[in-house]
């Protein structure tokens, strides 16, 4: 088990989106987030106290969590000094990067010498089966996006919170490093061998009661040429009964791909739904989730009203407004 609470390491993150792991923990498990540690040049800020390693330990932090999700998931050489000092200060380290802590000989040596633990959450711990496509009991909802990092995880977490408050039966099913660090369980889907990804989604969303909803954390985007494969595994392995479309309207191009524009919500609907209906012919698109974090309240409300009129579906920012209307849409199925 990863010891809590955390010191969130933001490193030299170029922007807030690059520190999405830290942001997710801060927003959904604020009791686990004691402080943040930022290096020179960091342009991300979680609004937490900036502390030195010694100050954070004195404040009770047990684990330094690498809260940065850079392209390729690598441990930057510039971070190494801080990570070594953290181990020497008495912290365990936790990371969701593809570049594993356990593969860094210097970190392993210091951890062993100091009696500290290294936690790599992006390592599959189960031998997942190949997907069989057999229909499972219970219900499932999957958020799909026009791009990466548009709010798919936040949508599922907000839905779970709303459904629990309404007395509905639901479970958030984490499929990425941030979701696993928030909930303590799940599958690091993009670290699973490709042939077994859809089977891993079947595994974490097994047979359940007829009125129980699994809220499967979305990943990537069908339109993102770097990460579309993991999305496809979720669409087929998840066998969703309901899709929620996610979008960030202020983005100028696909994340990390300046030569690619975002598709429209209509294009997302018309692409994702037929693919989902391969595994579940009854699947429906039930709502729209808009990430309005970069918009004023007035502009956000106007945009949501416009999208709702265009798409004929409830359109909300589930983090800003709550997910009750999306929960009601699922209850109606």
Order of alpha helices (4+ residues) and beta strands (2+ residues): beta-alpha-beta-alpha-beta-alpha-beta-alpha-beta-beta-alpha-beta-alpha-alpha-beta-alpha-beta-alpha-beta-alpha-beta-alpha-alpha
